[in-house]
């Protein structure tokens, strides 16, 4: 009997840290149709992580880790924003997600 492991059985994990006014890393590349776990953390305060085209909308509570599984279905460039006001630099708190074929 052969045991086959598919990429979707063990999705890649990308760690993302949110802190006032930035995500680190601020750019990631994903592959269309391949699931990935985004492991989100913050230590300073609650932040949001939202992108309608990527179907992601979650809170990142301070001191906790939030895992979100994303399977992009469209290639292109997308923006993730923090949708919880976190101070005067909040408007620039975003990251770029590139989805490739």
Legacy VTK file of the C-alpha trace (Angstrom):
# vtk DataFile Version 3.0
C-alpha trace
ASCII
DATASET POLYDATA
POINTS 101 float
0.000 0.000 0.000
1.359 3.427 -0.972
0.926 6.408 1.302
0.849 9.627 -0.738
1.312 12.992 0.922
-0.141 16.008 -0.834
0.881 19.610 -0.233
-2.614 20.274 1.127
-2.064 17.599 3.811
0.787 19.635 5.314
0.278 23.264 4.361
3.189 25.677 4.509
3.180 27.948 7.584
4.037 31.639 7.224
4.585 33.577 10.434
3.378 37.185 10.403
3.812 39.649 13.254
1.600 42.701 13.614
2.676 45.717 15.642
1.655 49.333 15.600
1.579 50.432 11.992
3.227 47.425 10.302
3.103 43.752 9.433
6.342 41.773 9.289
6.989 40.549 6.693
5.177 43.228 4.713
5.117 41.143 1.498
4.445 37.455 0.894
3.938 35.310 -2.196
1.401 32.481 -2.306
0.573 29.939 -4.989
-2.939 29.803 -6.441
-4.862 26.765 -5.198
-2.333 25.796 -2.506
-3.432 26.163 1.108
-1.146 27.993 3.510
-1.439 28.628 7.228
-0.854 32.233 8.220
0.329 32.236 11.839
-0.498 35.699 13.161
0.872 37.204 16.376
1.118 40.574 18.098
2.406 41.690 21.463
1.355 45.343 21.618
-2.433 45.404 21.136
-5.285 43.835 19.164
-4.937 44.243 15.400
-7.057 43.152 12.481
-6.012 41.160 9.428
-8.435 41.666 6.555
-8.541 41.156 2.787
-11.886 40.600 1.095
-10.395 39.137 -2.135
-8.442 36.562 -0.101
-11.492 35.847 2.095
-9.608 36.673 5.304
-11.031 38.714 8.170
-9.769 37.961 11.652
-8.621 39.589 14.866
-5.112 39.153 16.242
-5.411 39.410 20.043
-2.341 40.664 21.931
-0.238 37.863 23.394
-2.037 35.114 21.456
-1.430 33.293 18.184
-4.131 33.124 15.531
-3.841 30.587 12.696
-5.745 31.271 9.482
-5.768 28.860 6.548
-5.900 30.566 3.163
-6.265 28.912 -0.242
-6.053 31.655 -2.880
-8.312 31.047 -5.885
-7.217 34.005 -8.025
-3.751 35.098 -9.144
-2.831 38.758 -8.673
-1.703 41.350 -6.161
-3.772 41.900 -3.036
-3.582 44.102 0.036
-4.164 43.028 3.626
-5.074 45.814 6.037
-5.394 46.184 9.777
-9.063 46.971 10.297
-8.733 47.940 13.995
-7.689 51.540 14.562
-4.311 51.437 16.327
-3.148 55.066 16.268
-2.117 57.859 13.930
-0.086 55.574 11.596
-2.925 53.067 11.246
-3.822 54.102 7.679
-0.481 52.830 6.388
-0.669 49.443 8.134
-0.946 47.011 5.258
0.908 44.212 3.545
1.134 43.005 -0.033
0.164 39.460 -0.998
1.117 38.253 -4.456
-0.635 35.115 -5.686
1.078 33.334 -8.585
-0.211 30.604 -10.926
LINES 1 102
101 0 1 2 3 4 5 6 7 8 9 10 11 12 13 14 15 16 17 18 19 20 21 22 23 24 25 26 27 28 29 30 31 32 33 34 35 36 37 38 39 40 41 42 43 44 45 46 47 48 49 50 51 52 53 54 55 56 57 58 59 60 61 62 63 64 65 66 67 68 69 70 71 72 73 74 75 76 77 78 79 80 81 82 83 84 85 86 87 88 89 90 91 92 93 94 95 96 97 98 99 100
